[in-house]
Every structure is written in structure tokens, then in C-alpha cells.
């Protein structure tokens, strides 16, 4: 065991944070490339770490990460990935994809060292990784505006549902990823999101209607907060769910999600939260 915490950053596109030092153990969440962790100790091929999500100060996870996917932190990162998946190339050309199919997920932190023009567009070199298209990153202090559009960008293969996932997100992982990309602090789990994100909206008013961007939360029969969706208009939502036919991020009518979550029970979502100024 180490005696004092050491600062490291993640060098895998995404690495799982386990609840115990066991590759077959349960997954708490993921840390993404460039995110910082504090190493508290070691256990075989694992480090025991504390993980403070860089956009959510004070919201700390503790768990176990494979040692091979961490490296001592040096210097600072300059940019952040702003698309669900940024493919890496070995040269500044789309004709030279990284042979292992490496791609960086949204909100990965990188250091850009140079730019080079290609016929397909400007490409940027990520230190220690390779090349990507420059429009897929932004200065880390620059945030996007439309988190609904970002959530919709996950619909399709990039949105394969993964418990604890952020690169391939679960329901709260999707919400957290798109809000962080827009500069909005957001806890990792759905229960904390229901208490901390946006402002609660009264739904019992006779003139209430859902708005684009509303976060709609559900409880299961055991009173656990179990699901969250993002409204795309007054009747439809985007969400990551294992209950959808695709087991992925999908756009569906809200009432279809109600049926999925409550198995036909005549009930409604638990809470709606909104960003009034967005």
C-alpha cells in the first residue's frame, strides 16, 4: 500500500471504476481519458483511487481501477472532446485509422500539440495518442450550448447501453455527459441528479406542458430513483435504457417510457427539473 495519495490521469479512452479489486466485480462508473484520480493504495493489478469528476467539484467516487490504465499526471490538458466518439488516426489523414480502433469519448481531456490541414479538414495531434479532426475538440474552457442536440448525437451505435457507462452511457451517464459538455455541473447517479440539477417544476398546474430540455425522473415501486430522460419536445424524449428494443440511446414518446418503467401501471413520472434560462 502507498502511504499518501498521488495524482494520476487516465490513459485509456475509458476505464471502469470497480467497487472492489476484481475484474468480475460490479462497476460504479467510468473515468475518461485525461481525467484525474488520486491513488490511495494498490492491490495487485489495481489502484485504490478517489475520483473527483472534474466538472463536479466535491462529488467523489472511491473504488478500484486497473493500474495499466493510469499514469502519473504531468502538465495540463488544453482541449476537451465534444462529440460522442472521436476516432484516432496515426497520421493526419482519415486513410490511416489507428489499427486498434482507438476512439476518445466526449469529455475526454487531451493536449493538442499541432494542427495540419488535410483534404477532409483540419486535423489536430493529441499528445501521446494520435490525430483527430480538429472540430471534434474545443478548448477545455469552452462549452457547448445545446445538451439536447448532444444527447441526440448518441442515438445509434454510440449509444449502446452500458451499466455505469459514460463512453457508452447508461441513463444518468448520458445526462451527465451532455450537461458537463455544456458546462453544467452534474452528479453521476440519477438519485443525486434529481436533487441537484436544474430546478424542480410543478407538474400539477393545469397549464403544465413538457419543454425541450426538461429532465424527467422516474421511481420504481421500491421508491428508488431508477431512470431519467431528456425531453426533445412536449411529447418525446431521448434516453439510454436497457428496456428499449435496441438496448441503447433512443428517441421515444414519453408515454412509451412510462409503460416501460411501470409495466403498464397507471402512474406518471416522479419529478421534472428544468433550466429556466436555457
C-alpha positions in Angstrom: 0.0 0.0 0.0 1.1 3.5 -0.7 1.2 5.9 2.2 0.0 9.1 0.5 -2.2 10.0 -2.4 -0.5 10.6 -5.8 -2.1 12.4 -8.7 -2.6 10.3 -11.9 -4.6 10.6 -15.0 -6.4 8.1 -17.1 -4.6 6.9 -20.3 -7.4 4.6 -21.6 -10.3 6.0 -23.6 -12.5 5.0 -20.7 -11.7 2.8 -17.7 -14.1 1.2 -15.3 -14.2 2.0 -11.7 -14.9 -1.2 -9.8 -16.4 -1.4 -6.3 -13.6 -4.0 -5.4 -10.3 -5.0 -7.0 -11.8 -7.7 -9.2 -12.4 -7.6 -13.0 -15.6 -9.5 -12.4 -16.8 -7.1 -9.7 -19.6 -4.6 -10.1 -19.0 -1.3 -11.9 -19.6 2.0 -10.2 -18.8 4.4 -13.1 -16.1 5.1 -15.7 -13.2 7.6 -15.8 -12.4 9.0 -19.2 -9.1 9.8 -20.9 -7.3 12.7 -19.2 -9.4 12.8 -16.1 -7.5 12.9 -12.8 -7.6 10.5 -10.0 -5.9 10.3 -6.6 -4.2 7.0 -5.9 -4.8 5.9 -2.3 -3.3 2.5 -2.4 -2.7 -0.6 -4.5 -3.9 -4.1 -4.6 -2.3 -6.4 -7.2 -3.1 -5.1 -10.7 -5.4 -2.4 -9.2 -5.1 1.0 -7.7 -7.5 2.1 -5.0 -8.4 5.6 -6.1 -10.6 8.6 -5.3 -12.1 10.2 -8.4 -13.5 13.7 -8.3 -15.3 14.4 -11.6 -13.5 17.4 -13.0 -16.7 19.3 -13.7 -18.4 18.4 -10.5 -16.2 19.5 -7.6 -16.8 17.7 -4.3 -18.6 14.7 -5.9 -16.2 12.0 -5.2 -16.2 8.3 -6.0 -13.9 5.7 -4.5 -13.1 2.4 -6.0 -10.6 0.3 -7.9 -9.1 1.0 -11.4 -6.6 -1.1 -13.3 -3.1 0.2 -12.8 -2.2 -0.2 -16.5 -4.8 2.4 -17.4 -3.4 5.2 -15.2 -0.2 7.3 -15.5 1.3 9.9 -13.3 -0.1 13.3 -14.2 2.3 15.8 -15.9 1.4 19.1 -17.4 -2.1 20.3 -18.2 -4.6 19.4 -20.9 -5.7 22.0 -23.4 -8.8 20.7 -25.0 -11.9 18.5 -24.5 -13.6 16.1 -26.9 -17.1 17.5 -27.9 -18.5 14.6 -29.9 -19.7 11.2 -28.7 -16.7 9.5 -30.4 -13.6 11.0 -31.9 -11.7 8.4 -34.0 -7.9 8.4 -33.7 -5.6 8.3 -36.7 -1.9 7.5 -36.9 -1.3 10.3 -39.5 -3.2 13.5 -40.3 -5.4 11.7 -42.8 -8.6 9.7 -42.4 -6.9 7.0 -44.5 -4.7 6.0 -41.6 -7.1 4.9 -38.8 -5.4 3.8 -35.6 -5.1 0.0 -36.0 -6.7 -0.9 -32.7 -9.7 1.2 -33.4 -9.0 3.7 -30.6 -11.5 6.5 -30.2 -11.9 9.1 -27.5 -15.3 9.7 -25.9 -17.0 13.0 -25.2 -15.4 15.0 -22.3 -12.0 13.2 -22.6 -9.3 15.7 -21.8 -6.4 16.0 -24.3 -3.3 18.1 -25.0 -3.2 19.4 -28.6 0.3 20.0 -29.9 -0.1 20.9 -33.5 -2.5 21.2 -36.4 -2.2 20.1 -40.0 -4.6 20.6 -42.9 -5.9 17.6 -44.8 -8.3 17.4 -47.8 -11.0 16.4 -45.4 -10.4 19.2 -42.9 -8.1 20.5 -40.2 -6.6 17.8 -38.1 -5.1 18.1 -34.6 -2.4 16.0 -33.0 -3.2 14.7 -29.5 0.0 14.2 -27.5 0.6 10.5 -26.8 -2.4 9.3 -28.8 -2.5 10.3 -32.5 -4.5 12.6 -34.7 -8.2 13.5 -34.8 -10.3 16.0 -36.7 -9.9 19.4 -35.0 -13.6 20.3 -35.0 -14.2 17.3 -32.6 -12.4 19.1 -29.8 -12.7 22.5 -28.2 -10.6 24.5 -25.7 -11.4 23.0 -22.3 -12.8 26.2 -21.0 -15.2 26.5 -24.0 -18.6 24.8 -23.5 -21.4 23.9 -25.9 -24.9 25.2 -25.7 -27.4 22.6 -26.7 -27.3 19.5 -24.5 -30.4 18.1 -26.2 -28.7 18.0 -29.5 -25.7 16.4 -27.9 -27.9 13.6 -26.4 -29.5 13.0 -29.8 -26.0 12.6 -31.3 -25.7 9.4 -29.2 -28.6 7.7 -30.9 -27.3 4.8 -32.8 -24.2 2.5 -32.2 -22.5 5.1 -30.0 -25.4 4.9 -27.6 -25.2 1.2 -26.7 -26.5 1.0 -23.1 -23.8 0.1 -20.6 -24.4 0.0 -16.8 -22.1 2.5 -15.2 -21.0 3.7 -18.6 -20.1 7.2 -19.8 -18.4 6.4 -23.1 -21.3 4.1 -23.9 -23.7 5.6 -21.4 -26.5 4.4 -19.1 -29.3 6.8 -18.4 -27.6 9.0 -15.8 -24.3 8.7 -17.7 -25.9 10.2 -20.8 -27.4 13.1 -18.8 -24.1 13.8 -17.1 -22.0 13.6 -20.3 -24.1 16.1 -22.2 -24.5 18.5 -19.2 -20.8 18.5 -18.5 -20.1 19.3 -22.2 -22.3 22.3 -21.8 -20.6 23.5 -18.6 -23.3 22.4 -16.2 -22.2 20.6 -13.0 -23.9 17.3 -12.7 -23.6 14.3 -10.3 -23.1 10.8 -11.7 -26.2 8.9 -10.3 -29.8 9.5 -11.1 -30.8 10.0 -7.4 -28.4 12.8 -6.9 -29.3 14.3 -10.2 -32.9 14.5 -9.2 -31.9 16.7 -6.2 -29.1 18.8 -7.7 -29.7 19.5 -11.4 -31.8 22.4 -12.6 -34.9 23.5 -10.8 -38.0 21.4 -9.9 -41.1 22.3 -11.9 -44.6 21.9 -10.6 -46.4 19.4 -12.9 -49.9 19.7 -11.2 -50.6 23.1 -12.8 -53.4 22.8 -15.3 -51.3 24.5 -18.0 -48.2 22.4 -17.5 -46.5 21.1 -20.6 -43.2 19.5 -21.1 -40.5 21.6 -22.7 -37.5 20.6 -24.8 -34.6 20.0 -22.3 -36.7 19.0 -19.3 -35.2 16.2 -17.3 -37.9 13.7 -16.3 -37.2 11.3 -13.4 -38.9 8.0 -12.5 -39.1 6.0 -9.3 -39.5 2.2 -9.3 -42.1 0.5 -7.0 -39.4 0.2 -4.3 -39.2 4.0 -4.2 -35.7 4.0 -5.7 -35.0 6.7 -8.3 -34.5 4.5 -11.3 -34.5 6.4 -14.6 -34.1 9.8 -16.2 -34.9 11.0 -19.7 -34.4 14.3 -21.6 -37.4 15.8 -23.4 -36.9 16.6 -27.0 -40.3 18.3 -27.4 -43.6 18.3 -25.5 -44.2 14.6 -26.1 -40.9 12.8 -26.9 -37.7 12.2 -25.1 -34.2 10.8 -25.6 -32.8 8.4 -23.1 -30.4 5.5 -22.6 -32.3 2.4 -21.5 -31.8 -1.4 -21.3 -35.6 -1.6 -21.7 -35.7 -0.2 -25.3 -35.8 -2.7 -28.2 -32.3 -1.5 -29.2 -30.9 -1.6 -25.6 -29.4 1.8 -26.4 -30.0 5.5 -26.6 -33.3 6.1 -28.3 -35.9 8.7 -29.0 -39.4 7.6 -27.9 -42.7 9.1 -26.8 -42.6 9.8 -23.1 -45.8 7.7 -22.6 -43.9 4.7 -24.1 -41.2 5.2 -21.5 -43.9 5.4 -18.8 -45.1 2.0 -19.9 -41.6 0.6 -19.9 -40.8 1.8 -16.5 -44.1 1.0 -14.7 -45.1 -2.1 -16.7 -48.5 -0.7 -17.6 -49.3 0.8 -14.2 -51.4 4.0 -14.3 -48.8 6.4 -13.0 -46.7 9.3 -14.1 -43.1 10.4 -13.8 -41.9 11.4 -10.3 -40.2 14.7 -11.0 -39.5 17.2 -13.7 -36.4 19.5 -13.5 -35.7 22.4 -15.8 -33.1 25.0 -16.5 -35.3 28.2 -16.7 -32.7 30.3 -18.5 -31.9 27.7 -21.3 
